[in-house]
Amino acid sequence: MCKAFLPELRRTRGRIVNVSSVNGRMAEKFNSTTSSMKFALEGFSDSIRMELAPHGVDVVIIEPGIIDTALWREKFSREFEKIRNYPSPLREIYYPDPERTIAEGLRQQNCFLTPPSSNVERVVRFLKGDFWAIPPSDVAEAIFEAITAQSPQDRYVVGFLGKFVIASKAVLPTKLFEKLFSERANDPKL
C-alpha cells in the first residue's frame, strides 16, 4: 500500500500513520503471532521513516494498550475455549490447572472492561496490577493528532497501561520485566 502511494506522498510531503500496539515493543507468552506481526510493523515503520525523511514524509506509529472493542472481548472468549480444549500432554505443561487459569482470565477480563470511577480507584487498581482497557475514542484522538500535528511525534503511546508497560521495559532488566509481566497472566497473587 505504501509503495503505491509513494510518488504522491513525496510530491505532497505527506504522512503515513501506522496503528501498531504495545505488543510491537513487548512480547507476551501465548501471543507470539500478534507480537511478531506488531514487531514487524514497528520495524517497517522505523525503516521507512528514515528512508522517507529526506523527502519530507513523516511516518508515525500509534501504540495503544488494550482497547475495549468487540474483537478484544471475543478474543477472551475464544482463548478460554482454547484452554479448555487444549490437547494433552501439552495442557498439563501450559495449563496445569485450566479452570484456575480461566477463573483468573475472567477476573482480568472484568478488570479490563471496568474502568476506574475515581482517581483513588485508579491508584489502588494500579498498585494491585488490575489494569483497564481504553476506549476506542482515545486511539482515534491519537490518530487525529498524528495526522494533524505540524510536527508529529514518531510514536504515540495510547493509554495508561501502554505507557506503564513501555516505561517498565525501558528501565527493568529483561528477565525481571518478563517475570513480572508473564507471571501476572497466570498468577492471581501477583
C-alpha positions as CSV (number, residue, x, y, z in Angstrom):
1,M,0.0,0.0,0.0
2,C,2.7,2.5,1.0
3,K,4.7,1.7,-2.2
4,A,1.6,2.5,-4.4
5,F,1.3,6.0,-2.8
6,L,5.0,6.9,-2.5
7,P,5.1,9.2,-5.5
8,E,2.2,11.2,-4.2
9,L,3.5,11.1,-0.6
10,R,6.8,12.5,-1.8
11,R,5.2,15.1,-4.0
12,T,2.9,16.4,-1.3
13,R,5.3,15.8,1.7
14,G,2.5,13.6,3.1
15,R,2.3,11.4,6.2
16,I,2.0,7.7,6.9
17,V,0.3,6.7,10.2
18,N,0.5,3.0,11.1
19,V,-1.5,1.6,14.0
20,S,0.6,-0.9,15.9
21,S,0.3,-1.9,19.5
22,V,2.2,-2.1,22.7
23,N,2.8,-5.7,21.6
24,G,5.1,-4.2,19.0
25,R,7.5,-3.4,21.8
26,M,6.9,-6.2,24.2
27,A,6.2,-9.8,23.6
28,E,3.7,-11.8,25.7
29,K,3.6,-15.5,26.2
30,F,0.9,-17.3,24.3
31,N,0.7,-14.2,22.0
32,S,3.6,-14.9,19.6
33,T,1.7,-14.4,16.4
34,T,0.4,-11.0,17.3
35,S,3.6,-9.8,18.9
36,S,5.7,-10.9,15.9
37,M,3.3,-9.1,13.5
38,K,3.4,-5.9,15.6
39,F,7.2,-6.0,15.9
40,A,7.4,-6.3,12.1
41,L,5.2,-3.3,11.7
42,E,7.3,-1.3,14.1
43,G,10.5,-2.2,12.2
44,F,8.9,-1.5,8.9
45,S,7.7,1.9,10.1
46,D,11.0,2.8,11.6
47,S,12.8,1.9,8.4
48,I,10.6,3.8,6.0
49,R,10.6,6.8,8.4
50,M,14.4,7.0,7.8
51,E,14.1,6.3,4.1
52,L,11.4,9.0,3.5
53,A,12.6,11.7,5.9
54,P,14.8,13.3,3.1
55,H,11.6,13.7,1.1
56,G,9.7,15.4,3.9
57,V,7.4,12.4,4.6
58,D,6.6,11.7,8.2
59,V,6.0,8.1,9.4
60,V,4.1,7.9,12.7
61,I,3.3,4.8,14.8
62,I,0.2,4.6,17.1
63,E,0.8,2.2,20.0
64,P,-2.3,1.6,22.1
65,G,-2.5,-0.8,25.0
66,I,-5.7,-2.8,25.5
67,I,-8.7,-1.3,23.7
68,D,-12.2,-2.0,24.7
69,T,-13.6,-3.4,21.4
70,A,-15.9,-6.2,20.5
71,L,-13.0,-8.0,18.8
72,W,-11.0,-7.9,22.0
73,R,-13.9,-9.2,24.1
74,E,-14.4,-12.0,21.6
75,K,-10.7,-12.9,21.9
76,F,-11.1,-13.5,25.6
77,S,-14.0,-16.0,25.0
78,R,-12.0,-17.8,22.3
79,E,-9.0,-18.1,24.5
80,F,-11.0,-19.6,27.3
81,E,-12.4,-22.2,25.0
82,K,-8.9,-23.0,23.6
83,I,-7.6,-23.6,27.2
84,R,-10.5,-26.0,27.9
85,N,-9.8,-27.9,24.7
86,Y,-6.0,-27.8,24.7
87,P,-4.7,-31.3,23.9
88,S,-2.9,-33.5,26.4
89,P,0.0,-33.7,27.2
90,L,0.5,-30.0,26.3
91,R,-2.4,-28.9,28.5
92,E,-0.5,-30.2,31.5
93,I,2.6,-28.2,30.5
94,Y,0.9,-24.9,29.7
95,Y,-2.2,-25.1,31.7
96,P,-1.7,-27.4,34.7
97,D,-4.9,-26.0,36.3
98,P,-7.0,-24.9,33.4
99,E,-10.0,-23.9,35.5
100,R,-7.8,-21.7,37.7
101,T,-6.3,-20.1,34.6
102,I,-9.8,-19.4,33.2
103,A,-11.0,-18.0,36.5
104,E,-8.0,-15.6,36.6
105,G,-8.7,-14.7,33.0
106,L,-12.3,-13.9,33.8
107,R,-11.2,-11.8,36.7
108,Q,-8.8,-9.9,34.5
109,Q,-11.4,-9.5,31.8
110,N,-13.7,-7.9,34.3
111,C,-11.0,-5.5,35.4
112,F,-10.0,-4.7,31.8
113,L,-13.6,-3.9,30.9
114,T,-14.4,-1.9,34.0
115,P,-12.6,1.5,34.0
116,P,-11.9,3.1,37.4
117,S,-14.5,5.5,38.6
118,S,-12.2,7.8,40.5
119,N,-8.5,8.8,40.9
120,V,-8.3,6.9,44.2
121,E,-9.6,3.7,42.5
122,R,-7.1,4.3,39.6
123,V,-4.2,4.3,42.1
124,V,-5.5,1.3,44.1
125,R,-6.0,-0.7,40.9
126,F,-2.7,0.3,39.5
127,L,-0.9,-0.9,42.7
128,K,-2.8,-4.2,42.6
129,G,-1.9,-4.6,38.9
130,D,-5.6,-4.6,37.9
131,F,-5.4,-2.6,34.6
132,W,-8.2,-1.4,32.4
133,A,-8.9,-1.1,28.7
134,I,-9.0,2.3,27.0
135,P,-12.0,3.4,24.9
136,P,-11.5,3.4,21.1
137,S,-12.0,7.2,21.2
138,D,-8.6,7.6,22.9
139,V,-7.0,5.8,19.9
140,A,-9.0,8.0,17.5
141,E,-7.7,11.1,19.2
142,A,-4.1,9.9,18.9
143,I,-4.6,9.2,15.2
144,F,-6.2,12.6,14.7
145,E,-3.2,14.2,16.5
146,A,-0.7,12.2,14.4
147,I,-2.5,13.3,11.2
148,T,-3.0,17.0,12.0
149,A,0.1,17.9,14.1
150,Q,2.5,20.3,12.5
151,S,5.4,18.2,13.8
152,P,4.1,14.8,14.8
153,Q,5.9,12.6,17.3
154,D,7.4,9.4,15.9
155,R,5.3,7.4,18.3
156,Y,2.1,8.0,20.2
157,V,1.6,5.5,23.1
158,V,-2.1,5.5,24.0
159,G,-3.4,4.7,27.4
160,F,-2.0,4.3,30.9
161,L,-1.3,0.6,30.6
162,G,0.7,1.1,27.4
163,K,2.7,3.9,28.8
164,F,3.4,1.9,32.0
165,V,4.5,-1.2,30.2
166,I,6.8,0.6,27.8
167,A,8.3,2.7,30.6
168,S,8.8,-0.5,32.7
169,K,10.5,-2.3,29.9
170,A,12.9,0.6,29.4
171,V,14.2,0.5,33.0
172,L,13.8,-3.1,34.2
173,P,16.3,-5.9,33.3
174,T,14.8,-8.1,30.7
175,K,14.4,-11.2,32.9
176,L,12.7,-9.2,35.7
177,F,10.3,-7.5,33.2
178,E,9.4,-10.8,31.6
179,K,8.9,-12.5,35.0
180,L,6.6,-9.7,36.2
181,F,4.5,-9.5,33.1
182,S,4.3,-13.1,32.2
183,E,3.6,-14.5,35.7
184,R,0.8,-11.9,36.1
185,A,-1.1,-13.7,33.3
186,N,-1.3,-17.0,35.3
187,D,-0.9,-16.0,39.0
188,P,-3.7,-14.1,40.7
189,K,-1.5,-13.5,43.8
190,L,0.9,-11.1,41.8
